[in-house]
């Protein structure tokens, strides 16, 4: 008569031990899925707390009741459910490549040597690719054009400006301060086409083709995940400038090179996502450029005296950027 209760008692203890071992094993498995960074997440704090409390109780070292078995079973179910909803860690690593394109608006003031000045507005577009990893080689390629009309006291000029620039340098990155600083040099080509329309005279076209060497720096301060601010400077000394005119077809003249050419930019970059992939950039700028003068003679000894030109450009670019 007493053998059956003893067998039942042993069977119950066996089930309790197996169930307790299974619950503790599940607790350890789920607990190992929660990384240190995820434990700090409010969404996962409750799950971690339940697991730790379950492990501390260690039901294998005490007399486990039926109520405790129910508690462990329900806890295991909740842990399994919560394990599938752990919040993933979002990577905020800074992308190394960037492509941008947009439009520009600028004012121009032009002063030919010894002649009246011209003023006007220009509209254009530009695109640029940059490879700018942290503490590594920097490379960039930029193409821009703008076009407009300038008016003087008795004349007007149309201006078409194309600028192609290749850069190569190095980027320094201060990660704690979020500060980027790149130095570069490279090669540049600029084409400036002017059509002068004097009152009562036939128009004359001038085409300047100028090779130059850009030397400068780019600085960017990462204020937060959504905003960055910078100051850029580029010096552009000419090395091989030439000019052609419509009045002397087929002739290309080497003009004096100039060194007082520079560009200052103050870009403000607004990140559209926390991963910094997409952005909008507003880039105010100021530029000074010169065309050298020409003092030469034709093969028939006709004197050529083409004055130099001095330009002041100021305005802003608006660009859409994608980083990867």
JOZIVEN-V912771 format. One record per backbone hydrogen bond with DSSP energy under -0.5 kcal/mol. CO is the residue of the C=O (numbers start at 1). NH is the residue of the N-H. Records with the same first field share a line. If there is no record, write none. Layout:
CO: NH, NH
This chain:
2: 6
3: 7
4: 8
5: 9
6: 10
7: 11
8: 12
9: 13
10: 14
11: 15
12: 16
13: 17
14: 18
15: 19
16: 20
17: 21
18: 22
19: 23
20: 24
21: 25
22: 26
23: 27
24: 28
25: 29
26: 30
27: 31
28: 32
29: 33
30: 33, 34
31: 34
33: 35
35: 39
36: 40
38: 41
41: 44, 45
42: 46
44: 48
45: 49
46: 50
47: 51
48: 52
49: 53
50: 54
51: 55
52: 56
53: 57
54: 58
58: 61
59: 62
62: 64
65: 69
66: 70
67: 71
68: 72
69: 73
70: 74
71: 75
72: 76
73: 77
74: 78
75: 79
76: 80
77: 81
78: 82
79: 83
80: 84
81: 84
82: 85
83: 86
96: 132
97: 324
98: 130
99: 322
100: 128
101: 320
102: 126
103: 318
104: 124
105: 316
106: 122
107: 314
108: 120
109: 312
110: 118
111: 310
112: 115
116: 112
118: 110
119: 151
120: 108
121: 149
122: 106
123: 147
124: 104
125: 145
126: 102
127: 143
128: 100
129: 141
130: 98, 132
131: 139
133: 136
136: 171
137: 133
138: 169
139: 131
140: 167
141: 129
142: 165
143: 127
144: 163
145: 125
146: 161
147: 123
148: 159
149: 121
150: 157
151: 119
154: 199
155: 152
156: 197
157: 150
158: 195
159: 148
160: 193
161: 146
162: 191
163: 144
164: 189
165: 142
166: 187
167: 140
168: 185
169: 138
170: 183
171: 136
172: 181
173: 175
174: 178, 179
178: 222
179: 174
180: 220
181: 172
182: 218
183: 170
184: 216
185: 168
187: 166
188: 212
189: 164
190: 210
191: 162, 193
192: 208
193: 160
194: 196, 206
195: 158, 197
196: 198, 204
197: 156
198: 201
204: 196
205: 246
206: 194, 208
207: 209, 244
208: 192
209: 242
210: 190
211: 239, 240
212: 188, 214
213: 237
214: 186
215: 235
216: 184
217: 233
218: 182
219: 231
220: 180, 222
221: 223, 229
224: 227
226: 271
227: 223, 224
228: 269
229: 221
231: 219
232: 265
233: 217
234: 263
235: 215
237: 213
240: 211
241: 255
242: 209
243: 253
244: 207
245: 248
248: 245, 251
253: 243, 255
258: 238
259: 261
260: 262
261: 236
262: 288
263: 234
264: 286
265: 232
266: 284
267: 230
268: 270, 282
269: 228, 271
270: 280
273: 276
277: 323
278: 272, 273
279: 321
280: 270
281: 283, 319
282: 268, 284
283: 317
284: 266
285: 315
286: 264
287: 313
288: 262
289: 311
291: 309
293: 256
294: 306
296: 304
298: 301
301: 303
302: 298
303: 305
304: 296
305: 307
306: 294
308: 113
309: 291
310: 111
311: 289
312: 109
313: 287
314: 107
315: 285
316: 105
317: 283
318: 103
319: 281
320: 101
321: 279
322: 99
